[in-house]
Amino acid sequence: MVWTSHPVSSITGTLRAPADKSCSHRALILGGLAEGVTEISGLLEGEDVLNTGKVMAALGAQVERLGEGHWQVRGVGASGLRSPSQDLDFGNSGTGSRLMMGVVAGYPIQARFIGDESLSGRPMGRVLDPLAQMGATYEASEGKTLPLTLQGRDDLSAITYTPPHASAQVKSCLLLAGLNAQGETVIEESRITRDHSERMLRGFGAEVGVEKKGAGARVSIQGGQHLHAIDTRVPGDPSSVAFLAAAAMLSPRGGVLIEGVMSNETRDGFFRAAALMGAPVGAEEQGDAAGERLIDMSFESAALKGINVPTELVPSMIDEFPILAVLAAHASGETLVSGAEELRVKESDRISAVVNMLRVNGVEIEERPDGFLVQGCNGAIPGGGLVETHHDHRIAMSALIMGTAAQQPVRIDDAAMIATSYPDFKAHMAALGADIRGD
């Protein structure tokens, strides 16, 4: 699926924010564990989330689609999960697979985890190692990657764990395992990460302790707690909105309003970095959903300038660095990203993938172990390149956004994986005036 993004003179319009993927995963998982029937509205129906729904059904929950974005989940409650009769296939989803390892670890069941080529190359030791400390056992491929078989138990031991890298997935995995562990499970974070699991666990009736400690936090959960079904709405995804925002900022005539965006300080790093680069970012309160604050956000054309991205913003924008790199390429001056070594183990090695994306389109960029240094083109990205996406949806979408404002069209070698997180991306971009064509 080769797609080409052609330069356009205007990106304008109003859209509803696509549903948040992180919250969609967690709504299906927690609803599947709870006692009773959970009603979910606004669920993101991307491939990653749908695979999580299939996995919960394979483990004993009843998962039913009632309409567009409207799902009903009858949880297993006190009866607990059952061993699946088939492999648990997570496709491209690191979030779904790592969170579900924590879930399975707390039940006396065995499950085999598989995924696509990209997911099968991603490291799972970061969750397997602490789960093994709690008493779970596993057999994994070399390098602790998928496919792997995990054996859970109903007498997990609670642990206190300090992740070597700031990771919301590791924290969430251990919180889910801690639900069924004996004692109090504690995660000592050196830097605060996304807190959706803490918020949604509380929404489903669990008590979760959070104590801020400098730049980090002590997050804890007592074992033996039971979840109860709720009605919930999934808020809009700031990670997906970042692409729409960037398209407006890069456009000669940009003016975009996105409604219903989640406002969460663990997720808004991209918008804060863009503001530091000179982009006007507007926000207006619109209530809340799933324990998250909602806002409408507006974005306009901007004369961007390069910055040193503050390292304290890194955890809150870890998924947005590919599109931030596009802003940096368009800006005047240098933009430095450091402290982002976590990008090496995302859907692709995102540091190398970003470097290649910009270089093939005529942008000067220096690769560094924990980030990159971009020499901005002062509003004149040459373009004309074919970007290798490496099965990474965010590289694919970032390259296509770059093409809307480059001097020559930008192509990507495969658009198929965009459907994993943002199935409406092409339609939304077309509604705003983009010219993205499939070959």
C-alpha positions as CSV (number, residue, x, y, z in Angstrom):
1,M,0.0,0.0,0.0
2,V,2.2,2.8,-1.3
3,W,0.7,6.2,-0.6
4,T,1.8,9.6,-1.8
5,S,1.2,12.9,0.0
6,H,1.2,16.0,-2.3
7,P,1.8,19.6,-1.1
8,V,-1.3,21.7,-0.5
9,S,-1.7,25.3,0.3
10,S,-4.4,25.0,3.0
11,I,-5.2,22.7,5.9
12,T,-8.5,23.8,7.6
13,G,-11.6,22.5,9.2
14,T,-13.2,21.0,12.3
15,L,-13.0,17.3,13.4
16,R,-13.9,15.2,16.4
17,A,-10.8,13.7,18.0
18,P,-10.3,10.0,17.2
19,A,-10.7,7.8,20.3
20,D,-7.7,7.2,22.5
21,K,-6.0,3.9,21.9
22,S,-4.5,3.5,25.4
23,C,-7.8,4.1,27.1
24,S,-9.6,1.8,24.6
25,H,-7.3,-1.1,25.4
26,R,-7.7,-0.6,29.2
27,A,-11.5,-0.3,28.9
28,L,-11.8,-3.7,27.3
29,I,-9.3,-5.3,29.7
30,L,-10.8,-3.9,32.9
31,G,-14.3,-4.5,31.7
32,G,-13.3,-8.1,30.9
33,L,-12.0,-8.6,34.5
34,A,-14.8,-6.9,36.3
35,E,-18.0,-8.3,37.8
36,G,-21.0,-7.3,35.7
37,V,-21.6,-5.7,32.3
38,T,-19.5,-2.7,31.2
39,E,-20.8,-0.4,28.5
40,I,-18.1,1.4,26.5
41,S,-18.9,4.2,24.0
42,G,-16.4,5.9,21.7
43,L,-14.1,2.9,21.5
44,L,-11.3,3.2,19.0
45,E,-12.0,0.4,16.4
46,G,-8.4,0.1,15.2
47,E,-6.8,-3.3,14.7
48,D,-4.7,-3.1,17.9
49,V,-7.8,-2.5,20.1
50,L,-9.9,-5.1,18.2
51,N,-7.2,-7.7,18.9
52,T,-7.3,-6.9,22.6
53,G,-11.1,-7.5,22.5
54,K,-10.6,-10.8,20.8
55,V,-8.0,-11.8,23.4
56,M,-10.4,-11.0,26.3
57,A,-13.1,-13.1,24.6
58,A,-10.6,-16.0,24.3
59,L,-9.9,-15.7,28.0
60,G,-13.6,-16.0,29.0
61,A,-15.1,-12.5,28.8
62,Q,-18.1,-11.8,26.6
63,V,-17.3,-9.0,24.2
64,E,-20.0,-7.6,21.8
65,R,-20.1,-4.7,19.4
66,L,-23.5,-3.0,19.6
67,G,-22.8,-0.2,17.1
68,E,-20.1,2.2,15.9
69,G,-17.7,2.6,18.9
70,H,-20.3,1.1,21.2
71,W,-19.3,-2.1,23.0
72,Q,-20.5,-4.2,25.8
73,V,-18.2,-6.4,27.9
74,R,-19.5,-9.0,30.4
75,G,-16.6,-9.6,32.7
76,V,-15.4,-12.8,34.3
77,G,-15.6,-11.4,37.8
78,A,-14.9,-13.8,40.6
79,S,-14.9,-16.9,38.3
80,G,-11.6,-15.7,36.8
81,L,-10.0,-16.2,33.4
82,R,-9.8,-19.5,31.6
83,S,-6.9,-20.9,29.6
84,P,-7.4,-20.0,26.0
85,S,-7.9,-22.8,23.4
86,Q,-5.8,-20.9,20.8
87,D,-2.9,-18.6,20.7
88,L,-3.5,-15.0,21.8
89,D,-2.7,-12.9,18.7
90,F,-1.9,-9.2,19.4
91,G,-1.0,-8.2,15.8
92,N,1.2,-5.1,16.1
93,S,0.2,-4.1,19.6
94,G,2.9,-3.7,22.2
95,T,0.4,-2.2,24.7
96,G,-2.1,-5.0,24.4
97,S,0.5,-7.7,24.7
98,R,2.4,-6.3,27.6
99,L,-0.7,-5.3,29.6
100,M,-2.2,-8.8,29.1
101,M,0.9,-10.5,30.3
102,G,0.3,-8.8,33.7
103,V,-3.3,-9.9,33.6
104,V,-2.5,-13.6,32.7
105,A,0.2,-13.7,35.3
106,G,-2.3,-13.4,38.1
107,Y,-4.4,-16.4,37.2
108,P,-3.5,-20.2,37.2
109,I,-3.7,-20.4,33.4
110,Q,-1.3,-20.8,30.5
111,A,-1.4,-18.7,27.3
112,R,0.8,-18.4,24.2
113,F,1.4,-14.9,23.0
114,I,2.0,-14.2,19.3
115,G,2.1,-11.1,17.1
116,D,3.2,-9.8,13.7
117,E,6.8,-9.4,12.5
118,S,7.2,-6.0,14.0
119,L,5.8,-7.0,17.4
120,S,7.8,-10.2,17.4
121,G,11.0,-8.2,17.3
122,R,10.2,-6.0,20.3
123,P,11.6,-6.7,23.8
124,M,9.4,-8.3,26.4
125,G,12.0,-8.8,29.1
126,R,11.1,-5.5,30.6
127,V,7.8,-7.0,31.8
128,L,8.8,-10.7,31.9
129,D,11.6,-10.1,34.4
130,P,9.5,-8.4,37.1
131,L,6.6,-10.9,36.5
132,A,9.1,-13.7,37.1
133,Q,10.1,-12.1,40.4
134,M,6.4,-12.2,41.3
135,G,6.3,-16.0,40.6
136,A,5.1,-16.3,37.0
137,T,7.0,-18.5,34.6
138,Y,7.5,-18.3,30.9
139,E,9.2,-19.8,27.8
140,A,10.2,-17.1,25.2
141,S,12.0,-16.8,22.0
142,E,15.7,-15.8,22.0
143,G,15.9,-12.2,23.3
144,K,12.7,-12.6,25.3
145,T,10.5,-11.8,22.3
146,L,7.3,-13.3,20.9
147,P,6.2,-15.9,20.5
148,L,6.2,-16.8,24.2
149,T,4.2,-18.9,26.6
150,L,3.3,-17.5,30.0
151,Q,2.2,-19.6,33.0
152,G,0.3,-17.6,35.6
153,R,-0.6,-18.5,39.2
154,D,-3.1,-17.5,41.8
155,D,-0.5,-16.9,44.5
156,L,1.7,-14.3,42.9
157,S,4.0,-12.5,45.4
158,A,3.8,-8.7,45.5
159,I,7.1,-6.9,44.8
160,T,8.6,-3.4,44.9
161,Y,10.1,-2.7,41.5
162,T,12.0,0.2,40.0
163,P,11.8,0.0,36.1
164,P,15.2,0.7,34.5
165,H,13.4,2.9,31.9
166,A,10.3,5.1,32.3
167,S,7.5,3.0,30.8
168,A,3.7,3.2,31.3
169,Q,3.4,-0.3,29.8
170,V,5.7,-1.8,32.5
171,K,3.9,0.1,35.3
172,S,0.4,-0.9,33.9
173,C,1.5,-4.6,33.5
174,L,2.6,-4.8,37.1
175,L,-0.5,-3.0,38.4
176,L,-2.7,-5.5,36.7
177,A,-0.6,-8.4,38.0
178,G,-0.7,-6.8,41.5
179,L,-4.5,-6.9,41.5
180,N,-4.2,-10.7,42.1
181,A,-0.9,-10.7,44.1
182,Q,-0.5,-11.3,47.8
183,G,0.5,-8.1,49.4
184,E,1.2,-4.6,48.1
185,T,2.8,-4.2,44.7
186,V,4.8,-1.0,44.4
187,I,6.3,0.6,41.3
188,E,9.0,3.3,41.9
189,E,9.1,5.5,38.8
190,S,12.1,7.7,38.2
191,R,10.0,9.8,35.9
192,I,6.2,10.1,35.8
193,T,4.6,8.2,32.9
194,R,1.1,8.0,31.5
195,D,-1.4,7.4,34.3
196,H,-4.4,6.0,32.4
197,S,-4.2,2.7,34.2
198,E,-4.3,4.3,37.7
199,R,-7.3,6.5,36.6
200,M,-9.3,3.7,35.0
201,L,-8.6,1.2,37.8
202,R,-10.0,3.7,40.2
203,G,-13.0,4.1,37.9
204,F,-13.6,0.3,38.1
205,G,-13.5,0.4,41.9
206,A,-9.9,-0.4,42.8
207,E,-7.8,1.6,45.2
208,V,-4.5,2.8,43.7
209,G,-1.9,4.8,45.6
210,V,0.1,7.5,43.9
211,E,2.7,9.6,45.7
212,K,4.8,12.0,43.7
213,K,8.5,11.9,44.5
214,G,10.5,14.6,42.7
215,A,10.4,14.0,39.0
216,G,8.9,10.5,39.6
217,A,6.2,8.7,41.6
218,R,5.6,5.8,43.9
219,V,2.5,3.9,42.5
220,S,1.0,1.1,44.6
221,I,-1.9,-1.4,44.5
222,Q,-3.0,-3.9,47.2
223,G,-3.7,-7.4,46.0
224,G,-7.1,-9.1,46.3
225,Q,-9.2,-6.2,45.0
226,H,-12.2,-6.8,42.8
227,L,-13.3,-4.7,39.9
228,H,-16.9,-3.7,39.2
229,A,-18.5,-2.9,35.8
230,I,-19.2,0.7,34.8
231,D,-20.4,2.7,31.9
232,T,-17.6,4.7,30.3
233,R,-16.7,6.9,27.3
234,V,-13.3,6.8,25.7
235,P,-11.8,10.3,25.4
236,G,-10.0,11.7,22.3
237,D,-6.5,10.7,21.6
238,P,-3.8,13.4,21.9
239,S,-1.3,11.2,20.0
240,S,-3.5,11.1,16.9
241,V,-4.5,14.7,17.3
242,A,-0.8,15.6,17.1
243,F,-0.8,14.7,13.4
244,L,-3.7,17.0,12.6
245,A,-2.2,19.7,14.7
246,A,1.2,19.5,12.9
247,A,-0.5,19.6,9.5
248,A,-2.2,22.9,10.5
249,M,1.1,24.3,11.9
250,L,3.0,23.5,8.7
251,S,0.4,24.7,6.3
252,P,0.7,28.1,4.6
253,R,-2.9,28.6,5.6
254,G,-3.7,26.4,8.6
255,G,-6.6,26.6,10.9
256,V,-7.9,23.4,12.6
257,L,-10.3,22.8,15.5
258,I,-10.3,19.4,17.1
259,E,-13.1,18.6,19.6
260,G,-13.0,16.3,22.6
261,V,-9.3,15.9,23.1
262,M,-8.0,14.3,26.4
263,S,-6.0,16.8,28.4
264,N,-3.6,14.9,30.7
265,E,-0.2,16.2,31.7
266,T,1.3,12.8,31.1
267,R,0.3,13.0,27.4
268,D,0.6,16.7,26.4
269,G,4.3,17.0,25.9
270,F,4.0,17.4,22.1
271,F,1.7,20.4,22.4
272,R,4.0,22.0,25.0
273,A,7.1,21.4,22.8
274,A,5.2,22.9,19.8
275,A,4.3,25.9,21.8
276,L,8.0,26.4,22.7
277,M,8.7,26.3,19.0
278,G,6.3,29.2,18.4
279,A,3.1,27.4,17.5
280,P,-0.2,28.9,18.8
281,V,-2.1,26.2,20.7
282,G,-5.6,27.0,21.9
283,A,-7.7,25.0,24.4
284,E,-11.2,25.3,25.8
285,E,-12.7,23.1,28.6
286,Q,-15.4,20.6,27.6
287,G,-16.0,18.3,30.6
288,D,-14.6,14.9,31.2
289,A,-14.7,11.2,30.1
290,A,-13.3,8.1,31.8
291,G,-11.8,10.2,34.5
292,E,-9.9,12.3,32.0
293,R,-10.4,16.1,31.4
294,L,-11.6,16.9,27.8
295,I,-10.8,20.1,25.8
296,D,-11.3,21.4,22.4
297,M,-8.0,22.4,20.8
298,S,-7.2,24.8,18.0
299,F,-4.1,25.0,15.8
300,E,-2.9,27.5,13.2
301,S,0.0,28.2,10.8
302,A,3.2,29.0,12.6
303,A,6.7,30.3,12.0
304,L,8.5,27.6,13.9
305,K,11.9,27.9,15.5
306,G,14.2,25.1,16.6
307,I,14.6,24.3,20.3
308,N,16.3,21.9,22.7
309,V,13.4,19.7,23.7
310,P,13.3,19.7,27.6
311,T,14.1,16.2,28.8
312,E,11.3,16.4,31.4
313,L,8.8,16.4,28.4
314,V,10.1,13.2,27.0
315,P,7.9,10.7,28.8
316,S,4.8,12.7,28.0
317,M,5.5,12.8,24.2
318,I,7.3,9.5,23.6
319,D,4.9,8.5,20.8
320,E,5.0,12.0,19.2
321,F,8.7,12.3,18.4
322,P,8.4,11.3,14.7
323,I,5.9,14.1,14.0
324,L,7.9,16.5,16.2
325,A,10.8,15.8,13.9
326,V,8.7,16.9,11.0
327,L,8.1,20.2,12.8
328,A,11.8,20.5,13.5
329,A,12.6,19.9,9.8
330,H,10.2,22.7,8.8
331,A,11.5,25.2,11.5
332,S,14.4,27.6,11.4
333,G,17.5,26.7,13.4
334,E,18.4,23.5,15.2
335,T,16.2,21.2,17.2
336,L,17.8,18.8,19.7
337,V,16.1,15.7,21.1
338,S,17.9,13.8,23.9
339,G,17.0,11.5,26.7
340,A,14.7,9.5,24.4
341,E,16.5,6.2,24.1
342,E,13.1,4.5,24.7
343,L,12.4,5.3,21.0
344,R,14.9,2.5,20.1
345,V,12.4,-0.2,21.2
346,K,9.0,1.1,19.9
347,E,7.3,-0.4,16.8
348,S,10.5,0.3,15.0
349,D,13.9,1.7,16.1
350,R,12.2,5.1,15.9
351,I,15.4,7.1,16.2
352,S,16.9,5.4,13.1
353,A,13.5,5.5,11.3
354,V,13.1,9.2,11.9
355,V,16.6,9.9,10.7
356,N,16.0,8.0,7.5
357,M,12.6,9.6,7.0
358,L,14.1,13.1,7.1
359,R,17.3,12.4,5.2
360,V,15.6,10.8,2.2
361,N,13.6,14.0,1.9
362,G,16.6,16.3,1.9
363,V,16.7,17.3,5.6
364,E,20.0,17.3,7.5
365,I,19.8,15.3,10.7
366,E,22.4,13.8,13.0
367,E,21.5,10.5,14.7
368,R,22.5,10.2,18.4
369,P,22.2,7.2,20.8
370,D,19.3,8.8,22.7
371,G,17.8,11.1,20.1
372,F,18.7,13.3,17.1
373,L,19.7,16.8,16.0
374,V,17.7,18.4,13.2
375,Q,18.9,21.3,11.0
376,G,15.7,23.1,10.1
377,C,14.9,24.0,6.5
378,N,13.2,27.3,7.4
379,G,9.9,26.4,5.8
380,A,11.3,24.7,2.7
381,I,11.5,20.9,3.2
382,P,12.7,19.5,-0.1
383,G,10.6,16.3,0.0
384,G,10.6,13.9,-3.0
385,G,11.6,10.9,-1.1
386,L,10.3,7.4,-0.5
387,V,10.1,6.7,3.2
388,E,10.6,3.2,4.6
389,T,8.0,2.8,7.4
390,H,9.4,-0.3,9.0
391,H,5.9,-1.4,9.9
392,D,5.5,1.7,12.1
393,H,2.3,3.6,11.9
394,R,3.7,6.8,13.4
395,I,6.5,6.9,10.9
396,A,4.0,6.4,8.1
397,M,1.6,9.2,9.3
398,S,4.5,11.6,10.1
399,A,5.9,11.2,6.5
400,L,2.5,11.8,5.0
401,I,2.0,15.0,7.1
402,M,5.5,16.2,5.9
403,G,4.3,15.7,2.3
404,T,1.5,18.2,2.8
405,A,4.0,21.0,3.3
406,A,7.1,19.9,1.4
407,Q,8.3,21.2,-1.9
408,Q,7.9,17.8,-3.6
409,P,5.5,15.0,-2.8
410,V,6.5,12.4,-0.2
411,R,5.8,8.7,-0.5
412,I,5.7,5.9,2.0
413,D,6.3,2.3,1.1
414,D,3.4,0.8,3.1
415,A,0.3,2.4,4.7
416,A,-1.3,-0.8,5.9
417,M,-0.3,-0.4,9.5
418,I,-1.9,3.0,9.9
419,A,-5.2,1.1,10.5
420,T,-3.7,-0.3,13.8
421,S,-4.1,3.0,15.6
422,Y,-5.9,5.6,13.3
423,P,-8.2,3.9,10.8
424,D,-9.8,7.2,9.8
425,F,-6.5,9.0,9.2
426,K,-6.7,9.4,5.4
427,A,-10.4,10.4,5.5
428,H,-9.7,13.0,8.3
429,M,-6.8,14.4,6.4
430,A,-8.9,14.6,3.2
431,A,-11.6,16.5,5.1
432,L,-9.0,19.1,6.1
433,G,-7.7,19.5,2.6
434,A,-4.8,17.1,2.3
435,D,-4.0,15.4,-1.0
436,I,-3.0,11.8,-0.1
437,R,-3.3,9.2,-2.8
438,G,-3.0,5.4,-2.7
439,D,-1.1,3.8,-5.6
